[in-house]
Amino acid sequence: MCIRDRAIPYVHQLREVRKSLAEIYAKAFLDKVEMLSVDGYQGREKDLMVMLTTRSNRSGSLGFVADTRRICVGFTRATRGLIVVGNQETLMKTPMWNAWFEYLTQANEKLIIDSTVLQLSLKPR
């Protein structure tokens, strides 16, 4: 499997998010929305970041989503708000994600969005 093949789930997920947003928001708004991989934000900041983690599997394998450097970039580039979309059970199998979920719980921050509603809105038609 080449690197390009491994990127297919992420490319597909990004395409589905763009398609769902296009059904809700005007093109003028979407033209202002920048969608990149976490590496694309290295050294830059944005008011609001949505971090898609994609992975959810029985083995708990996260691939680069478990890479501490990438997690730190994702967490520190948002200046006003960060939304993480992912499977909490899978993410919590790594120490850094687990610590982040514990922090959110202790800080009484919003932790879980109904994933069923999210999945239905992102489901290919």
N, CA, C and O atoms as a GROMACS GRO file, in nm:
protein
  500
    1MET      N    1   0.084  -0.117   0.000
    1MET     CA    2   0.000   0.000   0.000
    1MET      C    3   0.089   0.124   0.000
    1MET      O    4   0.178   0.137   0.085
    2CYS      N    5   0.067   0.213  -0.092
    2CYS     CA    6   0.148   0.335  -0.097
    2CYS      C    7   0.087   0.444  -0.009
    2CYS      O    8  -0.026   0.430   0.038
    3ILE      N    9   0.160   0.551   0.013
    3ILE     CA   10   0.115   0.659   0.100
    3ILE      C   11  -0.017   0.718   0.050
    3ILE      O   12  -0.105   0.750   0.130
    4ARG      N   13  -0.030   0.732  -0.080
    4ARG     CA   14  -0.152   0.788  -0.136
    4ARG      C   15  -0.274   0.702  -0.099
    4ARG      O   16  -0.379   0.756  -0.067
    5ASP      N   17  -0.260   0.569  -0.102
    5ASP     CA   18  -0.369   0.480  -0.066
    5ASP      C   19  -0.408   0.496   0.080
    5ASP      O   20  -0.526   0.489   0.114
    6ARG      N   21  -0.312   0.518   0.167
    6ARG     CA   22  -0.340   0.536   0.310
    6ARG      C   23  -0.416   0.666   0.336
    6ARG      O   24  -0.485   0.677   0.437
    7ALA      N   25  -0.403   0.762   0.248
    7ALA     CA   26  -0.468   0.892   0.266
    7ALA      C   27  -0.613   0.891   0.221
    7ALA      O   28  -0.686   0.986   0.249
    8ILE      N   29  -0.657   0.788   0.153
    8ILE     CA   30  -0.793   0.783   0.097
    8ILE      C   31  -0.902   0.806   0.202
    8ILE      O   32  -0.993   0.884   0.175
    9PRO      N   33  -0.898   0.743   0.321
    9PRO     CA   34  -1.005   0.771   0.419
    9PRO      C   35  -1.011   0.918   0.459
    9PRO      O   36  -1.120   0.972   0.479
   10TYR      N   37  -0.897   0.983   0.470
   10TYR     CA   38  -0.894   1.123   0.509
   10TYR      C   39  -0.946   1.213   0.398
   10TYR      O   40  -1.020   1.307   0.425
   11VAL      N   41  -0.908   1.184   0.276
   11VAL     CA   42  -0.954   1.260   0.161
   11VAL      C   43  -1.106   1.245   0.147
   11VAL      O   44  -1.177   1.342   0.121
   12HIS      N   45  -1.154   1.122   0.164
   12HIS     CA   46  -1.297   1.096   0.154
   12HIS      C   47  -1.373   1.169   0.264
   12HIS      O   48  -1.477   1.230   0.239
   13GLN      N   49  -1.321   1.163   0.386
   13GLN     CA   50  -1.387   1.230   0.497
   13GLN      C   51  -1.392   1.381   0.474
   13GLN      O   52  -1.496   1.444   0.497
   14LEU      N   53  -1.284   1.439   0.430
   14LEU     CA   54  -1.280   1.583   0.402
   14LEU      C   55  -1.381   1.620   0.293
   14LEU      O   56  -1.451   1.721   0.305
   15ARG      N   57  -1.388   1.539   0.188
   15ARG     CA   58  -1.484   1.564   0.080
   15ARG      C   59  -1.628   1.562   0.133
   15ARG      O   60  -1.709   1.646   0.096
   16GLU      N   61  -1.658   1.464   0.220
   16GLU     CA   62  -1.792   1.453   0.276
   16GLU      C   63  -1.825   1.572   0.367
   16GLU      O   64  -1.938   1.621   0.367
   17VAL      N   65  -1.729   1.618   0.444
   17VAL     CA   66  -1.751   1.735   0.529
   17VAL      C   67  -1.777   1.857   0.442
   17VAL      O   68  -1.870   1.934   0.469
   18ARG      N   69  -1.698   1.876   0.339
   18ARG     CA   70  -1.720   1.990   0.246
   18ARG      C   71  -1.859   1.983   0.183
   18ARG      O   72  -1.929   2.084   0.174
   19LYS      N   73  -1.898   1.863   0.141
   19LYS     CA   74  -2.029   1.846   0.077
   19LYS      C   75  -2.141   1.879   0.176
   19LYS      O   76  -2.238   1.946   0.140
   20SER      N   77  -2.130   1.832   0.298
   20SER     CA   78  -2.232   1.859   0.400
   20SER      C   79  -2.240   2.007   0.432
   20SER      O   80  -2.349   2.062   0.447
   21LEU      N   81  -2.125   2.073   0.443
   21LEU     CA   82  -2.124   2.216   0.471
   21LEU      C   83  -2.185   2.295   0.356
   21LEU      O   84  -2.252   2.396   0.378
   22ALA      N   85  -2.161   2.250   0.233
   22ALA     CA   86  -2.214   2.318   0.115
   22ALA      C   87  -2.367   2.314   0.112
   22ALA      O   88  -2.430   2.403   0.055
   23GLU      N   89  -2.426   2.211   0.172
   23GLU     CA   90  -2.572   2.201   0.177
   23GLU      C   91  -2.631   2.297   0.280
   23GLU      O   92  -2.750   2.328   0.274
   24ILE      N   93  -2.550   2.342   0.374
   24ILE     CA   94  -2.598   2.425   0.484
   24ILE      C   95  -2.561   2.573   0.466
   24ILE      O   96  -2.643   2.661   0.490
   25TYR      N   97  -2.437   2.598   0.422
   25TYR     CA   98  -2.385   2.734   0.419
   25TYR      C   99  -2.370   2.787   0.277
   25TYR      O  100  -2.354   2.711   0.182
   26ALA      N  101  -2.376   2.918   0.265
   26ALA     CA  102  -2.362   2.985   0.136
   26ALA      C  103  -2.219   2.972   0.085
   26ALA      O  104  -2.125   2.962   0.164
   27LYS      N  105  -2.204   2.973  -0.047
   27LYS     CA  106  -2.072   2.962  -0.109
   27LYS      C  107  -1.978   3.073  -0.062
   27LYS      O  108  -1.859   3.049  -0.043
   28ALA      N  109  -2.029   3.193  -0.042
   28ALA     CA  110  -1.946   3.306   0.002
   28ALA      C  111  -1.882   3.275   0.138
   28ALA      O  112  -1.768   3.312   0.163
   29PHE      N  113  -1.957   3.208   0.224
   29PHE     CA  114  -1.902   3.168   0.354
   29PHE      C  115  -1.799   3.058   0.337
   29PHE      O  116  -1.690   3.064   0.395
   30LEU      N  117  -1.832   2.958   0.259
   30LEU     CA  118  -1.742   2.843   0.241
   30LEU      C  119  -1.612   2.882   0.173
   30LEU      O  120  -1.509   2.818   0.196
   31ASP      N  121  -1.616   2.985   0.090
   31ASP     CA  122  -1.492   3.031   0.026
   31ASP      C  123  -1.392   3.083   0.129
   31ASP      O  124  -1.272   3.089   0.102
   32LYS      N  125  -1.441   3.120   0.247
   32LYS     CA  126  -1.354   3.170   0.354
   32LYS      C  127  -1.306   3.058   0.447
   32LYS      O  128  -1.223   3.081   0.535
   33VAL      N  129  -1.359   2.937   0.427
   33VAL     CA  130  -1.323   2.824   0.513
   33VAL      C  131  -1.205   2.751   0.451
   33VAL      O  132  -1.208   2.712   0.334
   34GLU      N  133  -1.102   2.734   0.530
   34GLU     CA  134  -0.981   2.666   0.484
   34GLU      C  135  -0.979   2.524   0.544
   34GLU      O  136  -0.993   2.507   0.665
   35MET      N  137  -0.963   2.426   0.459
   35MET     CA  138  -0.959   2.287   0.505
   35MET      C  139  -0.829   2.222   0.461
   35MET      O  140  -0.804   2.203   0.342
   36LEU      N  141  -0.746   2.189   0.560
   36LEU     CA  142  -0.616   2.129   0.534
   36LEU      C  143  -0.590   2.017   0.634
   36LEU      O  144  -0.665   2.000   0.730
   37SER      N  145  -0.485   1.941   0.611
   37SER     CA  146  -0.441   1.846   0.713
   37SER      C  147  -0.379   1.926   0.827
   37SER      O  148  -0.347   2.043   0.811
   38VAL      N  149  -0.362   1.862   0.942
   38VAL     CA  150  -0.305   1.930   1.058
   38VAL      C  151  -0.166   1.985   1.025
   38VAL      O  152  -0.128   2.090   1.076
   39ASP      N  153  -0.093   1.916   0.941
   39ASP     CA  154   0.040   1.964   0.902
   39ASP      C  155   0.034   2.097   0.828
   39ASP      O  156   0.129   2.175   0.831
   40GLY      N  157  -0.077   2.123   0.760
   40GLY     CA  158  -0.094   2.247   0.686
   40GLY      C  159  -0.107   2.369   0.776
   40GLY      O  160  -0.096   2.482   0.728
   41TYR      N  161  -0.130   2.346   0.905
   41TYR     CA  162  -0.145   2.458   0.999
   41TYR      C  163  -0.023   2.480   1.086
   41TYR      O  164  -0.025   2.564   1.176
   42GLN      N  165   0.081   2.406   1.061
   42GLN     CA  166   0.205   2.421   1.138
   42GLN      C  167   0.252   2.565   1.130
   42GLN      O  168   0.272   2.618   1.020
   43GLY      N  169   0.271   2.630   1.245
   43GLY     CA  170   0.320   2.767   1.249
   43GLY      C  171   0.215   2.874   1.225
   43GLY      O  172   0.247   2.992   1.221
   44ARG      N  173   0.088   2.833   1.208
   44ARG     CA  174  -0.020   2.929   1.184
   44ARG      C  175  -0.130   2.909   1.287
   44ARG      O  176  -0.135   2.807   1.356
   45GLU      N  177  -0.220   3.007   1.297
   45GLU     CA  178  -0.334   2.997   1.386
   45GLU      C  179  -0.462   3.030   1.311
   45GLU      O  180  -0.461   3.098   1.209
   46LYS      N  181  -0.572   2.979   1.364
   46LYS     CA  182  -0.706   3.008   1.313
   46LYS      C  183  -0.799   3.026   1.432
   46LYS      O  184  -0.777   2.967   1.538
   47ASP      N  185  -0.902   3.109   1.415
   47ASP     CA  186  -0.997   3.130   1.524
   47ASP      C  187  -1.064   3.000   1.566
   47ASP      O  188  -1.069   2.966   1.684
   48LEU      N  189  -1.114   2.927   1.468
   48LEU     CA  190  -1.186   2.802   1.496
   48LEU      C  191  -1.124   2.690   1.415
   48LEU      O  192  -1.099   2.704   1.295
   49MET      N  193  -1.101   2.579   1.481
   49MET     CA  194  -1.046   2.461   1.413
   49MET      C  195  -1.141   2.344   1.436
   49MET      O  196  -1.195   2.326   1.546
   50VAL      N  197  -1.161   2.265   1.333
   50VAL     CA  198  -1.233   2.139   1.345
   50VAL      C  199  -1.131   2.032   1.310
   50VAL      O  200  -1.077   2.029   1.199
   51MET      N  201  -1.106   1.943   1.404
   51MET     CA  202  -1.005   1.840   1.387
   51MET      C  203  -1.076   1.706   1.366
   51MET      O  204  -1.143   1.655   1.456
   52LEU      N  205  -1.060   1.649   1.247
   52LEU     CA  206  -1.120   1.520   1.214
   52LEU      C  207  -1.018   1.411   1.240
   52LEU      O  208  -0.908   1.415   1.186
   53THR      N  209  -1.054   1.314   1.324
   53THR     CA  210  -0.957   1.210   1.357
   53THR      C  211  -0.980   1.081   1.279
   53THR      O  212  -0.895   0.993   1.281
   54THR      N  213  -1.091   1.068   1.211
   54THR     CA  214  -1.122   0.958   1.119
   54THR      C  215  -1.124   0.820   1.182
   54THR      O  216  -1.223   0.747   1.167
   55ARG      N  217  -1.019   0.781   1.250
   55ARG     CA  218  -1.004   0.643   1.294
   55ARG      C  219  -1.107   0.598   1.397
   55ARG      O  220  -1.139   0.670   1.491
   56SER      N  221  -1.158   0.478   1.377
   56SER     CA  222  -1.243   0.410   1.473
   56SER      C  223  -1.238   0.263   1.437
   56SER      O  224  -1.293   0.222   1.335
   57ASN      N  225  -1.174   0.182   1.521
   57ASN     CA  226  -1.164   0.041   1.490
   57ASN      C  227  -1.150  -0.041   1.618
   57ASN      O  228  -1.118   0.013   1.724
   58ARG      N  229  -1.174  -0.170   1.607
   58ARG     CA  230  -1.170  -0.257   1.724
   58ARG      C  231  -1.032  -0.268   1.786
   58ARG      O  232  -1.020  -0.286   1.908
   59SER      N  233  -0.929  -0.259   1.706
   59SER     CA  234  -0.792  -0.275   1.758
   59SER      C  235  -0.742  -0.149   1.829
   59SER      O  236  -0.642  -0.153   1.899
   60GLY      N  237  -0.812  -0.037   1.810
   60GLY     CA  238  -0.770   0.088   1.874
   60GLY      C  239  -0.651   0.152   1.806
   60GLY      O  240  -0.586   0.239   1.863
   61SER      N  241  -0.622   0.110   1.684
   61SER     CA  242  -0.509   0.165   1.609
   61SER      C  243  -0.543   0.306   1.560
   61SER      O  244  -0.646   0.326   1.496
   62LEU      N  245  -0.456   0.402   1.589
   62LEU     CA  246  -0.481   0.541   1.550
   62LEU      C  247  -0.389   0.594   1.441
   62LEU      O  248  -0.416   0.700   1.385
   63GLY      N  249  -0.283   0.523   1.409
   63GLY     CA  250  -0.191   0.573   1.307
   63GLY      C  251  -0.135   0.707   1.348
   63GLY      O  252  -0.100   0.728   1.464
   64PHE      N  253  -0.126   0.802   1.252
   64PHE     CA  254  -0.064   0.931   1.283
   64PHE      C  255  -0.151   1.016   1.377
   64PHE      O  256  -0.103   1.115   1.432
   65VAL      N  257  -0.277   0.978   1.397
   65VAL     CA  258  -0.364   1.051   1.490
   65VAL      C  259  -0.311   1.040   1.633
   65VAL      O  260  -0.346   1.120   1.720
   66ALA      N  261  -0.226   0.940   1.658
   66ALA     CA  262  -0.165   0.922   1.791
   66ALA      C  263  -0.032   0.996   1.804
   66ALA      O  264   0.027   0.998   1.912
   67ASP      N  265   0.016   1.055   1.695
   67ASP     CA  266   0.145   1.125   1.697
   67ASP      C  267   0.133   1.251   1.782
   67ASP      O  268   0.058   1.343   1.748
   68THR      N  269   0.207   1.256   1.893
   68THR     CA  270   0.201   1.367   1.988
   68THR      C  271   0.226   1.501   1.921
   68THR      O  272   0.160   1.600   1.955
   69ARG      N  273   0.319   1.507   1.828
   69ARG     CA  274   0.348   1.635   1.761
   69ARG      C  275   0.227   1.685   1.683
   69ARG      O  276   0.196   1.804   1.686
   70ARG      N  277   0.160   1.595   1.614
   70ARG     CA  278   0.042   1.636   1.536
   70ARG      C  279  -0.074   1.675   1.628
   70ARG      O  280  -0.146   1.770   1.599
   71ILE      N  281  -0.091   1.602   1.737
   71ILE     CA  282  -0.195   1.636   1.833
   71ILE      C  283  -0.170   1.777   1.888
   71ILE      O  284  -0.262   1.858   1.896
   72CYS      N  285  -0.046   1.805   1.924
   72CYS     CA  286  -0.012   1.938   1.978
   72CYS      C  287  -0.040   2.048   1.877
   72CYS      O  288  -0.092   2.153   1.914
   73VAL      N  289  -0.006   2.026   1.751
   73VAL     CA  290  -0.036   2.125   1.648
   73VAL      C  291  -0.186   2.146   1.640
   73VAL      O  292  -0.233   2.260   1.637
   74GLY      N  293  -0.262   2.038   1.638
   74GLY     CA  294  -0.408   2.048   1.631
   74GLY      C  295  -0.467   2.122   1.750
   74GLY      O  296  -0.558   2.203   1.734
   75PHE      N  297  -0.416   2.096   1.868
   75PHE     CA  298  -0.468   2.158   1.990
   75PHE      C  299  -0.428   2.306   2.004
   75PHE      O  300  -0.503   2.384   2.063
   76THR      N  301  -0.315   2.344   1.951
   76THR     CA  302  -0.263   2.478   1.979
   76THR      C  303  -0.284   2.579   1.866
   76THR      O  304  -0.248   2.696   1.883
   77ARG      N  305  -0.340   2.541   1.755
   77ARG     CA  306  -0.360   2.635   1.643
   77ARG      C  307  -0.491   2.710   1.653
   77ARG      O  308  -0.508   2.813   1.588
   78ALA      N  309  -0.586   2.661   1.734
   78ALA     CA  310  -0.715   2.727   1.748
   78ALA      C  311  -0.707   2.834   1.857
   78ALA      O  312  -0.668   2.805   1.970
   79THR      N  313  -0.744   2.958   1.821
   79THR     CA  314  -0.736   3.066   1.920
   79THR      C  315  -0.867   3.088   1.995
   79THR      O  316  -0.865   3.139   2.107
   80ARG      N  317  -0.981   3.049   1.937
   80ARG     CA  318  -1.110   3.074   2.002
   80ARG      C  319  -1.189   2.947   2.028
   80ARG      O  320  -1.269   2.943   2.121
   81GLY      N  321  -1.168   2.843   1.948
   81GLY     CA  322  -1.246   2.721   1.969
   81GLY      C  323  -1.190   2.604   1.890
   81GLY      O  324  -1.135   2.621   1.782
   82LEU      N  325  -1.205   2.485   1.947
   82LEU     CA  326  -1.159   2.362   1.884
   82LEU      C  327  -1.270   2.259   1.894
   82LEU      O  328  -1.323   2.233   2.002
   83ILE      N  329  -1.304   2.200   1.781
   83ILE     CA  330  -1.401   2.091   1.776
   83ILE      C  331  -1.327   1.969   1.726
   83ILE      O  332  -1.264   1.973   1.620
   84VAL      N  333  -1.333   1.860   1.801
   84VAL     CA  334  -1.268   1.735   1.761
   84VAL      C  335  -1.378   1.635   1.727
   84VAL      O  336  -1.466   1.609   1.808
   85VAL      N  337  -1.371   1.579   1.606
   85VAL     CA  338  -1.466   1.478   1.563
   85VAL      C  339  -1.392   1.345   1.561
   85VAL      O  340  -1.292   1.330   1.491
   86GLY      N  341  -1.440   1.250   1.638
   86GLY     CA  342  -1.374   1.121   1.643
   86GLY      C  343  -1.444   1.025   1.737
   86GLY      O  344  -1.545   1.060   1.799
   87ASN      N  345  -1.390   0.908   1.748
   87ASN     CA  346  -1.443   0.805   1.836
   87ASN      C  347  -1.368   0.811   1.968
   87ASN      O  348  -1.250   0.776   1.975
   88GLN      N  349  -1.437   0.854   2.072
   88GLN     CA  350  -1.373   0.874   2.202
   88GLN      C  351  -1.310   0.745   2.254
   88GLN      O  352  -1.198   0.747   2.306
   89GLU      N  353  -1.378   0.635   2.241
   89GLU     CA  354  -1.326   0.507   2.292
   89GLU      C  355  -1.193   0.472   2.225
   89GLU      O  356  -1.100   0.427   2.292
   90THR      N  357  -1.184   0.491   2.095
   90THR     CA  358  -1.060   0.463   2.023
   90THR      C  359  -0.951   0.563   2.061
   90THR      O  360  -0.838   0.523   2.090
   91LEU      N  361  -0.984   0.691   2.062
   91LEU     CA  362  -0.886   0.795   2.094
   91LEU      C  363  -0.828   0.777   2.235
   91LEU      O  364  -0.709   0.801   2.256
   92MET      N  365  -0.911   0.736   2.330
   92MET     CA  366  -0.865   0.724   2.469
   92MET      C  367  -0.764   0.611   2.490
   92MET      O  368  -0.712   0.596   2.600
   93LYS      N  369  -0.737   0.533   2.388
   93LYS     CA  370  -0.638   0.425   2.402
   93LYS      C  371  -0.495   0.477   2.397
   93LYS      O  372  -0.400   0.400   2.418
   94THR      N  373  -0.479   0.607   2.371
   94THR     CA  374  -0.345   0.666   2.374
   94THR      C  375  -0.337   0.764   2.491
   94THR      O  376  -0.436   0.830   2.522
   95PRO      N  377  -0.222   0.775   2.556
   95PRO     CA  378  -0.209   0.858   2.675
   95PRO      C  379  -0.244   1.006   2.654
   95PRO      O  380  -0.311   1.065   2.739
   96MET      N  381  -0.202   1.065   2.544
   96MET     CA  382  -0.227   1.208   2.526
   96MET      C  383  -0.375   1.238   2.506
   96MET      O  384  -0.428   1.330   2.567
   97TRP      N  385  -0.442   1.159   2.421
   97TRP     CA  386  -0.585   1.179   2.402
   97TRP      C  387  -0.659   1.152   2.532
   97TRP      O  388  -0.751   1.227   2.567
   98ASN      N  389  -0.621   1.049   2.604
   98ASN     CA  390  -0.686   1.016   2.730
   98ASN      C  391  -0.673   1.134   2.828
   98ASN      O  392  -0.770   1.170   2.894
   99ALA      N  393  -0.554   1.192   2.838
   99ALA     CA  394  -0.532   1.307   2.926
   99ALA      C  395  -0.618   1.425   2.884
   99ALA      O  396  -0.669   1.498   2.970
  100TRP      N  397  -0.635   1.445   2.754
  100TRP     CA  398  -0.717   1.556   2.705
  100TRP      C  399  -0.863   1.537   2.745
  100TRP      O  400  -0.928   1.631   2.790
  101PHE      N  401  -0.915   1.415   2.728
  101PHE     CA  402  -1.053   1.388   2.769
  101PHE      C  403  -1.071   1.406   2.920
  101PHE      O  404  -1.174   1.457   2.964
  102GLU      N  405  -0.973   1.366   2.998
  102GLU     CA  406  -0.979   1.386   3.143
  102GLU      C  407  -0.982   1.536   3.176
  102GLU      O  408  -1.057   1.579   3.263
  103TYR      N  409  -0.900   1.613   3.106
  103TYR     CA  410  -0.898   1.759   3.126
  103TYR      C  411  -1.035   1.818   3.096
  103TYR      O  412  -1.086   1.900   3.173
  104LEU      N  413  -1.096   1.780   2.984
  104LEU     CA  414  -1.227   1.833   2.947
  104LEU      C  415  -1.331   1.801   3.054
  104LEU      O  416  -1.414   1.884   3.087
  105THR      N  417  -1.324   1.679   3.106
  105THR     CA  418  -1.419   1.638   3.209
  105THR      C  419  -1.400   1.723   3.335
  105THR      O  420  -1.497   1.771   3.393
  106GLN      N  421  -1.276   1.741   3.377
  106GLN     CA  422  -1.247   1.818   3.498
  106GLN      C  423  -1.281   1.966   3.480
  106GLN      O  424  -1.325   2.032   3.575
  107ALA      N  425  -1.262   2.018   3.360
  107ALA     CA  426  -1.291   2.159   3.333
  107ALA      C  427  -1.439   2.182   3.303
  107ALA      O  428  -1.483   2.295   3.280
  108ASN      N  429  -1.516   2.073   3.305
  108ASN     CA  430  -1.660   2.078   3.279
  108ASN      C  431  -1.690   2.136   3.141
  108ASN      O  432  -1.787   2.211   3.123
  109GLU      N  433  -1.607   2.101   3.044
  109GLU     CA  434  -1.626   2.144   2.906
  109GLU      C  435  -1.718   2.046   2.833
  109GLU      O  436  -1.734   1.932   2.876
  110LYS      N  437  -1.778   2.091   2.724
  110LYS     CA  438  -1.862   2.005   2.644
  110LYS      C  439  -1.776   1.892   2.587
  110LYS      O  440  -1.673   1.919   2.525
  111LEU      N  441  -1.816   1.771   2.608
  111LEU     CA  442  -1.731   1.658   2.573
  111LEU      C  443  -1.784   1.576   2.456
  111LEU      O  444  -1.706   1.538   2.368
  112ILE      N  445  -1.912   1.551   2.451
  112ILE     CA  446  -1.964   1.457   2.351
  112ILE      C  447  -2.079   1.521   2.274
  112ILE      O  448  -2.171   1.578   2.332
  113ILE      N  449  -2.072   1.510   2.144
  113ILE     CA  450  -2.182   1.547   2.056
  113ILE      C  451  -2.242   1.416   2.009
  113ILE      O  452  -2.170   1.319   1.987
  114ASP      N  453  -2.372   1.411   1.993
  114ASP     CA  454  -2.438   1.288   1.950
  114ASP      C  455  -2.381   1.242   1.816
  114ASP      O  456  -2.407   1.302   1.712
  115SER      N  457  -2.303   1.136   1.820
  115SER     CA  458  -2.234   1.090   1.700
  115SER      C  459  -2.330   1.035   1.595
  115SER      O  460  -2.298   1.037   1.477
  116THR      N  461  -2.446   0.986   1.636
  116THR     CA  462  -2.542   0.934   1.539
  116THR      C  463  -2.591   1.045   1.447
  116THR      O  464  -2.600   1.026   1.326
  117VAL      N  465  -2.622   1.160   1.505
  117VAL     CA  466  -2.668   1.273   1.425
  117VAL      C  467  -2.556   1.318   1.331
  117VAL      O  468  -2.581   1.347   1.214
  118LEU      N  469  -2.433   1.324   1.382
  118LEU     CA  470  -2.319   1.364   1.300
  118LEU      C  471  -2.296   1.266   1.186
  118LEU      O  472  -2.274   1.307   1.072
  119GLN      N  473  -2.301   1.138   1.215
  119GLN     CA  474  -2.278   1.036   1.111
  119GLN      C  475  -2.383   1.044   1.003
  119GLN      O  476  -2.351   1.031   0.885
  120LEU      N  477  -2.509   1.064   1.041
  120LEU     CA  478  -2.615   1.074   0.942
  120LEU      C  479  -2.597   1.196   0.853
  120LEU      O  480  -2.625   1.190   0.733
  121SER      N  481  -2.550   1.307   0.910
  121SER     CA  482  -2.533   1.428   0.829
  121SER      C  483  -2.414   1.417   0.736
  121SER      O  484  -2.410   1.485   0.633
  122LEU      N  485  -2.315   1.332   0.768
  122LEU     CA  486  -2.198   1.317   0.684
  122LEU      C  487  -2.204   1.195   0.593
  122LEU      O  488  -2.114   1.173   0.512
  123LYS      N  489  -2.310   1.116   0.605
  123LYS     CA  490  -2.324   0.993   0.527
  123LYS      C  491  -2.340   1.025   0.378
  123LYS      O  492  -2.421   1.111   0.341
  124PRO      N  493  -2.264   0.955   0.291
  124PRO     CA  494  -2.278   0.979   0.146
  124PRO      C  495  -2.420   0.951   0.101
  124PRO      O  496  -2.484   0.856   0.147
  125ARG      N  497  -2.468   1.032   0.011
  125ARG     CA  498  -2.607   1.015  -0.038
  125ARG      C  499  -2.608   0.941  -0.168
  125ARG      O  500  -2.715   0.917  -0.224
   0.00000   0.00000   0.00000
